[in-house]
Each structure stands twice: as C-alpha cells, then as structure tokens.
Amino acid sequence: MSCPLPTSNVSPEAWDLRYRSKGFWFGDKPNGWLAKHASHWSSGAHVLCVADGEGRNSVWLAQQGLRVDAFDPSSVGMAKAAELADSRGVCVNFTVADCDSYCWPHGSFDGVAAIFIQFADPRMRERLFQRMVDSLRPGGVMVLQGYTVAQLAYGTGGPPCASHLYTRDLLHGLLPDMEILALEEYEAHLAEGAGHLGRSALVGLVARKP
C-alpha cells in the first residue's frame, strides 16, 4: 500500500532547516556498513555518494584516498559538507541536485554509496536504482545500507512507511543483473547523530556490476 511521506519530510527546504541546526544531523562519522565494505574500492577509485546530506560519508571516503563525487538536494547540507571536507584536508566534488535532476554519467563510477536513501517512493526508487546501476563501470561496486520493514516497530530513524523500506526480495528485484556479494538483514544500535539513534532493523548490501 502506498504511504506518501509528508512534503515537509522530503522537500529540500525541510532538509535545509534540519541541517541548519548545530552539529550534524546524522553525525560526522561514516556509516558503519559503508566503512566495513569500502575496501571493495582501491585507492584512486571514483565513487559517487547519493543524497549525502552533510557529507559524512563522502568526506570519509575521500580521506581513504578515493576520488569522490556527491550530491544532495539541500544546499545547506552541501555547504556544510564542503566545510567538513575543507576542515579535513580533502576534496570532494559536491553538487546540489535531487535524484532526478542530477546529471548521471553513464558507466563512469567504480562505486556507488547509497546510504539510507529511503526518501524515495516506489516509482522514484525504480528510477534511482536503475540510474545508480547505469552509472557504474563494469566491475563497479554498489554499497547500500537501509532499513527493513521491521524498523516500523522501532521508530528510531527512517520513513514511517512500509512502501519506502527494504526487503531482501525487493533489493534482488531492483538489481536483477548485479552480482550480490553480501546481503544481510540484522539489528543493531545506531548512534549516527540525532537522525539515526537507537535500536534499528537494518539491511546491508554489496553488489557488483558484471
């Protein structure tokens, strides 16, 4: 059943307001699943961070010696991300854009990091996943983290809509031609700023483009 999120939860203006708060809404450290699996990309690899907010993941990946592009619809988030990158002495190519207006290059990236991109409703999600796959070079690797539908019982982050959450079958269906290297459903306590805080029902995926 469809469960559209309120406009205030998905508009760039709403995210701008959230990111204007002191500190970092999702913290300034990388997502744990991403940090665990970033070794799939060698130094110098070109990686895209999708909807990267205030830059915690893209900046950390740049610190690991990767070439990183990142985009987000929030201009405030991207400005804070640029400041974070500067403070840590790395360079990231930041772009203010949403998932439909971003200029997706075809077959250009060695990796895509898709961390909690569950603002996407089912129709947008299909477009987004296809664009992420198309943007990968052959052999490129996607690292994804999200919430499962069991997260509805916790309410510690993510959208309050089953239609926006993941299942194993859903991810297989969205990535039919990708080689699944890891796909795990698990529960853990997240402490990623105020946005992801508490016991959480998670899924992590690593997939390679043939």
C-alpha positions as CSV (number, residue, x, y, z in Angstrom):
1,M,0.0,0.0,0.0
2,S,1.3,3.5,-0.9
3,C,2.2,5.7,2.0
4,P,3.4,9.0,0.7
5,L,5.6,11.0,3.1
6,P,4.5,14.5,4.1
7,T,6.0,17.1,1.9
8,S,7.8,18.7,4.9
9,N,9.8,15.5,5.3
10,V,11.1,15.3,1.7
11,S,11.4,18.9,0.4
12,P,14.8,20.5,0.1
13,E,13.6,23.3,2.3
14,A,12.8,21.0,5.1
15,W,16.2,19.4,4.9
16,D,17.8,22.9,4.7
17,L,16.0,23.7,8.0
18,R,17.2,20.5,9.6
19,Y,20.8,20.9,8.5
20,R,20.9,24.5,9.8
21,S,20.8,23.1,13.3
22,K,24.1,22.9,15.3
23,G,26.2,19.9,14.6
24,F,25.5,17.2,12.1
25,W,22.0,15.6,11.9
26,F,23.4,12.2,11.1
27,G,26.8,12.7,12.8
28,D,30.1,13.4,11.1
29,K,31.4,9.8,11.1
30,P,30.8,7.4,8.2
31,N,28.0,4.8,8.2
32,G,29.3,1.6,9.7
33,W,28.2,-0.7,6.9
34,L,29.9,1.6,4.4
35,A,33.1,1.8,6.4
36,K,33.2,-2.0,6.7
37,H,32.9,-2.6,3.0
38,A,34.7,0.4,1.5
39,S,37.7,-1.9,0.9
40,H,36.0,-3.1,-2.3
41,W,37.3,0.2,-3.8
42,S,41.0,0.6,-4.2
43,S,42.8,3.9,-3.7
44,G,42.1,6.3,-6.6
45,A,38.8,4.7,-7.4
46,H,36.0,7.1,-8.5
47,V,32.9,6.8,-6.2
48,L,29.6,8.6,-6.1
49,C,27.7,9.2,-2.8
50,V,24.0,9.5,-3.4
51,A,22.0,12.1,-1.3
52,D,24.9,12.6,1.0
53,G,23.4,15.3,3.2
54,E,26.1,17.0,5.3
55,G,28.9,14.9,3.7
56,R,29.8,12.4,6.5
57,N,30.3,9.5,4.0
58,S,31.8,11.3,1.0
59,V,34.4,13.2,3.1
60,W,35.4,10.0,4.9
61,L,35.8,8.1,1.6
62,A,37.9,11.0,0.3
63,Q,40.1,10.6,3.4
64,Q,40.6,6.9,2.3
65,G,42.2,8.1,-0.9
66,L,39.2,7.8,-3.2
67,R,38.0,10.3,-5.8
68,V,34.5,11.2,-4.7
69,D,31.5,12.9,-6.2
70,A,28.5,13.6,-4.0
71,F,25.1,15.2,-4.4
72,D,22.1,16.2,-2.3
73,P,19.1,18.5,-2.9
74,S,19.9,20.5,0.3
75,S,22.1,23.5,-0.5
76,V,22.7,23.9,3.3
77,G,23.8,20.3,3.6
78,M,26.2,20.5,0.7
79,A,27.7,23.8,2.1
80,K,28.3,22.0,5.4
81,A,29.8,19.1,3.6
82,A,32.2,21.4,1.8
83,E,33.2,22.9,5.1
84,L,33.8,19.4,6.5
85,A,35.9,18.4,3.6
86,D,38.0,21.6,3.9
87,S,38.5,21.0,7.6
88,R,39.8,17.5,6.9
89,G,42.0,18.5,4.1
90,V,40.3,16.6,1.3
91,C,38.5,17.5,-1.9
92,V,35.0,16.2,-2.9
93,N,33.0,17.2,-6.0
94,F,29.7,18.4,-4.4
95,T,26.6,19.1,-6.4
96,V,23.3,20.5,-5.3
97,A,20.7,18.3,-7.1
98,D,18.0,15.8,-6.4
99,C,17.9,12.3,-7.8
100,D,16.0,13.3,-11.0
101,S,17.9,16.5,-11.8
102,Y,21.4,15.1,-11.1
103,C,23.4,14.7,-14.3
104,W,24.1,11.0,-14.1
105,P,27.1,9.9,-16.1
106,H,26.9,6.6,-17.8
107,G,29.4,3.9,-16.9
108,S,31.7,6.3,-15.1
109,F,32.0,5.3,-11.5
110,D,33.9,2.5,-9.8
111,G,31.5,2.6,-6.9
112,V,28.2,4.0,-5.7
113,A,27.5,4.5,-2.0
114,A,23.7,4.6,-1.3
115,I,23.2,5.1,2.4
116,F,19.7,5.5,3.8
117,I,18.2,6.8,0.6
118,Q,14.7,5.8,1.6
119,F,13.1,9.2,0.9
120,A,12.4,7.6,-2.5
121,D,8.8,6.3,-3.0
122,P,8.5,3.1,-5.1
123,R,8.4,4.9,-8.5
124,M,11.3,7.1,-7.7
125,R,13.2,4.2,-6.2
126,E,13.0,2.2,-9.5
127,R,14.4,5.2,-11.4
128,L,17.1,5.8,-8.8
129,F,18.3,2.2,-8.7
130,Q,18.4,2.0,-12.5
131,R,20.5,5.2,-12.7
132,M,22.9,4.0,-10.0
133,V,23.5,0.8,-11.9
134,D,23.8,2.6,-15.2
135,S,26.4,5.0,-13.7
136,L,28.7,2.1,-12.7
137,R,31.5,0.8,-14.9
138,P,31.6,-2.9,-15.5
139,G,33.0,-4.4,-12.3
140,G,31.8,-1.4,-10.3
141,V,30.5,-2.0,-6.8
142,M,27.5,-0.6,-5.0
143,V,27.4,-0.4,-1.2
144,L,23.9,0.2,0.2
145,Q,22.5,0.5,3.7
146,G,18.9,0.9,4.6
147,Y,16.1,0.0,7.0
148,T,13.9,-3.1,6.7
149,V,10.1,-3.0,7.3
150,A,10.8,-4.2,10.8
151,Q,12.1,-0.7,11.5
152,L,8.5,0.5,11.8
153,A,8.3,-1.1,15.2
154,Y,11.4,0.9,16.4
155,G,10.8,4.4,15.1
156,T,14.5,5.3,15.6
157,G,15.0,6.7,12.1
158,G,13.8,6.4,8.6
159,P,10.4,6.9,7.0
160,P,7.3,5.7,8.7
161,C,6.1,4.0,5.6
162,A,6.5,0.3,4.7
163,S,6.5,1.3,1.0
164,H,9.8,3.2,1.4
165,L,11.6,0.4,3.3
166,Y,13.5,-2.6,2.0
167,T,13.2,-6.4,1.9
168,R,15.6,-8.9,0.5
169,D,13.3,-9.7,-2.3
170,L,12.8,-6.1,-3.1
171,L,16.5,-5.5,-3.4
172,H,17.0,-8.6,-5.6
173,G,14.2,-7.3,-7.8
174,L,15.7,-3.9,-8.2
175,L,19.2,-5.3,-9.0
176,P,18.4,-8.3,-11.2
177,D,21.7,-8.2,-13.2
178,M,24.0,-7.4,-10.3
179,E,26.2,-10.0,-8.6
180,I,25.2,-9.9,-4.9
181,L,28.4,-10.1,-2.8
182,A,26.7,-9.5,0.5
183,L,23.1,-9.1,1.6
184,E,22.4,-9.1,5.3
185,E,19.4,-8.3,7.5
186,Y,20.3,-7.6,11.1
187,E,19.6,-5.5,14.1
188,A,22.0,-3.1,15.7
189,H,22.1,0.0,17.9
190,L,22.8,3.0,15.7
191,A,24.3,6.3,17.0
192,E,24.5,8.4,13.9
193,G,23.6,11.8,15.2
194,A,20.0,12.6,16.2
195,G,18.7,11.2,12.9
196,H,19.6,7.6,13.4
197,L,19.6,6.8,17.1
198,G,18.7,3.6,18.9
199,R,17.9,0.0,18.1
200,S,17.3,-0.4,14.4
201,A,16.3,-3.0,11.9
202,L,18.8,-2.8,9.0
203,V,19.8,-4.3,5.7
204,G,23.2,-4.0,4.1
205,L,24.0,-4.9,0.5
206,V,27.2,-5.1,-1.6
207,A,26.7,-5.8,-5.3
208,R,29.0,-5.8,-8.3
209,K,28.1,-4.9,-11.9
210,P,29.1,-7.7,-14.3
